[in-house]
């Protein structure tokens, strides 16, 4: 089985690790994988180290006729069975390259932003040339099926999966560097300040935590310099214990050095930072935001709070602040659940199975 992957690796290696390890796992079976992409050398070199051919090529615009010709030529001349498309412009251009060939087209989807009434969707995921859409959670799969007017079985669940050993070598961040006392309980959240990420509910949850707790709140992510965010912090009874760190490249270390992880999104396809927290044995407080709730057993690996309800969020954080044993028990449960149910080997096998179904 020959697989041509079109992707982009401009994000961090950790960000793309589940995807990368899936294709490496397929290469170790009887698949022959070629990756056509540009990006950071760490990702591309990792592919090469594992015997995967890498062609450093990517589209320069939404419709790049020269790139389309190069992809089509490779598909035809080297008889690829599967064209696996990931992200933006590689998806649009890859679909056009597939027309007139026998290759089966597989696309990855990981959010709930697809809509049948959006005309631009028919140049991508809703294009009839796409044979299969691999969705990263039950929540996303159900959403995509609703947008498919015909052949709803194109949408298939293949969980994004992980290896709980990935982050063992990372050292926990020393929060004393930023003035947090060593004996404090540290609550961390990682998210860009966009509407769907619901960062304001994380800050407002501090209003509902009883005063005087030995707790500090750390937020990591872009766009936190907005006036409404500053006002929310100023009005918090824990304003002196809220630390806004902005964009960081050491989110893994920061989560690992924390005691509790919190995500207050309005919608999540699955939830990368939550999965990382679970792999790092941290108890999670999350909102009932879709796919993220599939990552833990409620009330075992953490608490699932109501959407847009900072009081509910704050009460659940308080339970964990007050009980170290509960934090450790829930963290261990979160780790075990993700290890048993989201193992990277399962993602490899399920992806391989979907390829085989397409090829008959």
Secondary structure, 3 states (H helix, E strand, C coil): CEEEEECCECCCHHHHHHHHHHHHHHHHCCCEEEEECCECHHHHHHHHHCCCEEECCCCCCCCCHHHHHHHHHHHHHHCCCEEEECCHHHHHHHHHHHCCCCCEEEEEECCCCCCCCCHHHHHCCCCCCCCEEEECCHHHHHHHHHHCCCCHHHEEECCCCECCCCCCCCCCCCHHHHCCCCCCEEEEEECCCCHHHCHHHHHHHHHHCCCCCCEEEEEECCCCCCHHHHHHHHCCCCHHHEEEEECCCCHHHHHHCCCEEEECCCCECCCHHHHHHHHCCCEEEEECCEHHHHCCCECCCEEEECCCCHHHHHHHHHHHHCCHHHHHHHHHHHHHHHHHHCEHHHHHHHHHHHHHHHHC
